[in-house]
Amino acid sequence: MLMTDTSSSQLVLPPNPQSNQTGDSVETQRQERLIKSLKAQYTADQQSKFLDLQAEAESLLQQLHAIKRQRETVGQRELVEAGAR
């Protein structure tokens, strides 16, 4: 059963009692269950739009992480240069 988290308007999947794995594999399983439930409830057009948005969100998160790492690297470099003066 899918639920909506009203504080963030995100779909929340119930925990899978059969899963004893952690990390990425748990997230992958959650995504697979979400996709299966979406296929059962939504039209092909809606599924396609959802998957496109999901891919775009993932891409934007990767870009955000890259920018964050870049800023951290620049900040560290500035600290090193300031300490060398």
Backbone as numpy.savetxt, mean C-alpha at the origin, in Angstrom:
# Nx Ny Nz CAx CAy CAz Cx Cy Cz
-16.17 -11.31 4.75 -17.01 -10.13 4.75 -16.13 -8.89 4.75
-16.39 -7.95 3.86 -15.65 -6.70 3.80 -16.33 -5.69 4.70
-15.53 -4.87 5.35 -16.04 -3.80 6.18 -15.38 -2.51 5.73
-16.00 -1.39 6.01 -15.39 -0.11 5.70 -14.97 0.56 6.99
-13.74 0.99 7.04 -13.23 1.74 8.17 -13.68 3.18 7.97
-14.63 3.65 8.78 -15.22 4.97 8.55 -14.25 6.10 8.80
-13.22 5.89 9.58 -12.26 6.96 9.85 -11.39 7.25 8.65
-11.14 6.26 7.79 -10.27 6.49 6.64 -10.91 6.08 5.33
-12.15 5.61 5.38 -12.90 5.19 4.18 -12.14 4.14 3.38
-11.48 3.21 4.05 -10.76 2.15 3.38 -11.45 0.83 3.69
-11.35 -0.09 2.73 -11.88 -1.42 2.97 -10.98 -2.13 3.97
-11.59 -2.80 4.92 -10.85 -3.52 5.94 -11.23 -4.99 5.84
-10.23 -5.83 5.65 -10.48 -7.26 5.56 -10.35 -7.89 6.93
-11.22 -8.83 7.24 -11.07 -9.53 8.52 -9.82 -10.41 8.47
-9.22 -10.66 9.61 -8.01 -11.50 9.62 -8.33 -12.90 9.13
-7.35 -13.51 8.50 -7.50 -14.86 8.00 -6.96 -15.82 9.05
-7.81 -16.58 9.72 -7.33 -17.47 10.79 -6.45 -18.59 10.28
-6.49 -18.89 8.99 -5.67 -19.97 8.44 -4.25 -19.50 8.15
-4.02 -18.21 8.16 -2.71 -17.68 7.82 -1.84 -17.59 9.06
-0.64 -18.16 8.97 0.31 -18.06 10.07 1.59 -17.40 9.60
1.57 -16.77 8.43 2.75 -16.12 7.89 2.72 -14.65 8.27
3.88 -14.00 8.15 3.97 -12.59 8.47 4.53 -11.82 7.30
4.54 -10.49 7.44 5.20 -9.63 6.45 4.47 -9.53 5.14
5.26 -9.52 4.05 4.71 -9.32 2.72 3.73 -10.41 2.31
3.97 -11.64 2.73 3.08 -12.73 2.31 1.69 -12.53 2.89
1.57 -12.00 4.09 0.26 -11.73 4.69 -0.43 -10.64 3.89
0.30 -9.60 3.55 -0.27 -8.51 2.75 -0.69 -9.02 1.38
0.10 -9.88 0.79 -0.25 -10.46 -0.51 -1.53 -11.27 -0.39
-1.65 -12.05 0.66 -2.86 -12.84 0.87 -4.07 -11.94 1.05
-3.90 -10.86 1.80 -4.99 -9.91 2.01 -5.43 -9.31 0.68
-4.46 -8.93 -0.15 -4.78 -8.35 -1.45 -5.50 -9.37 -2.33
-5.05 -10.62 -2.30 -5.69 -11.66 -3.10 -7.13 -11.87 -2.65
-7.37 -11.89 -1.33 -8.73 -12.05 -0.83 -9.59 -10.85 -1.22
-9.00 -9.67 -1.17 -9.73 -8.46 -1.56 -10.13 -8.54 -3.03
-9.19 -8.92 -3.87 -9.48 -9.02 -5.31 -10.56 -10.07 -5.57
-10.48 -11.21 -4.89 -11.51 -12.24 -5.07 -12.88 -11.71 -4.66
-12.95 -11.03 -3.53 -14.24 -10.52 -3.08 -14.75 -9.42 -4.00
-13.85 -8.60 -4.53 -14.27 -7.56 -5.47 -14.83 -8.17 -6.74
-14.20 -9.23 -7.22 -14.68 -9.89 -8.44 -16.10 -10.42 -8.23
-16.40 -10.84 -7.05 -17.71 -11.39 -6.78 -18.77 -10.28 -6.66
-18.37 -9.05 -6.34 -19.32 -8.01 -6.03 -19.44 -6.91 -7.08
-18.42 -6.71 -7.89 -18.40 -5.56 -8.78 -18.27 -5.97 -10.25
-18.71 -5.09 -11.13 -18.62 -5.35 -12.56 -17.17 -5.31 -13.02
-16.93 -5.83 -14.20 -15.57 -5.85 -14.76 -15.03 -4.43 -14.89
-15.86 -3.48 -15.29 -15.43 -2.09 -15.43 -15.01 -1.51 -14.08
-15.80 -1.78 -13.05 -15.46 -1.28 -11.72 -14.18 -1.94 -11.20
-14.03 -3.24 -11.46 -12.81 -3.93 -11.03 -11.58 -3.34 -11.71
-11.72 -3.07 -12.99 -10.61 -2.50 -13.76 -10.22 -1.13 -13.21
-11.20 -0.31 -12.93 -10.93 1.03 -12.37 -10.25 0.90 -11.01
-10.75 -0.03 -10.18 -10.15 -0.22 -8.87 -8.69 -0.65 -8.98
-8.42 -1.62 -9.85 -7.05 -2.11 -10.00 -6.14 -1.02 -10.56
-6.66 -0.20 -11.48 -5.87 0.92 -12.00 -5.54 1.91 -10.89
-6.53 2.23 -10.07 -6.30 3.15 -8.95 -5.34 2.56 -7.93
-5.45 1.26 -7.70 -4.56 0.60 -6.76 -3.12 0.67 -7.27
-2.92 0.43 -8.57 -1.59 0.50 -9.16 -1.05 1.93 -9.11
-1.91 2.90 -9.38 -1.48 4.30 -9.32 -1.09 4.70 -7.90
-1.86 4.26 -6.93 -1.54 4.56 -5.53 -0.20 3.94 -5.14
0.04 2.71 -5.56 1.32 2.05 -5.27 2.47 2.81 -5.91
2.28 3.26 -7.14 3.31 4.02 -7.83 3.60 5.33 -7.11
2.55 6.01 -6.68 2.73 7.28 -5.96 3.44 7.06 -4.62
3.12 5.97 -3.94 3.80 5.66 -2.68 5.28 5.39 -2.91
5.60 4.68 -3.99 7.00 4.43 -4.31 7.73 5.74 -4.60
7.08 6.64 -5.34 7.69 7.94 -5.63 7.91 8.72 -4.34
6.92 8.69 -3.45 7.03 9.39 -2.18 8.20 8.86 -1.35
8.34 7.54 -1.31 9.46 6.94 -0.57 10.80 7.32 -1.20
10.86 7.38 -2.51 12.10 7.77 -3.19 12.46 9.20 -2.86
11.47 10.09 -2.85 11.72 11.49 -2.50 12.18 11.59 -1.05
11.57 10.84 -0.18 11.95 10.85 1.23 13.39 10.39 1.41
13.76 9.29 0.72 15.15 8.82 0.81 16.12 9.85 0.26
15.73 10.51 -0.83 16.59 11.52 -1.44 16.79 12.68 -0.47
15.73 13.13 0.17 15.85 14.24 1.14 16.72 13.85 2.33
16.56 12.61 2.79 17.38 12.14 3.91 18.86 12.12 3.51
19.15 11.68 2.30 20.54 11.64 1.81 21.11 13.04 1.71
20.33 13.98 1.18 20.79 15.37 1.07 21.02 15.95 2.46
20.11 15.68 3.38 20.26 16.18 4.75 21.49 15.63 5.43
21.76 14.35 5.22 22.95 13.75 5.82 24.22 14.35 5.21
24.20 14.57 3.91 25.35 15.16 3.23 25.61 16.57 3.75
24.55 17.33 3.97 24.70 18.69 4.49 25.28 18.68 5.90
24.87 17.71 6.72 25.40 17.59 8.07 26.89 17.27 8.03
27.28 16.38 7.15 28.69 16.00 7.02 29.50 17.22 6.56
29.00 17.94 5.59 29.71 19.12 5.09 29.79 20.20 6.16
28.75 20.38 6.94 28.76 21.39 8.00 29.75 20.99 9.09
29.89 19.70 9.35 30.83 19.24 10.36 32.27 19.35 9.90
32.50 19.35 8.59 33.85 19.44 8.05 34.37 20.87 8.05
33.53 21.83 8.24 33.96 23.25 8.21 34.61 23.68 9.47
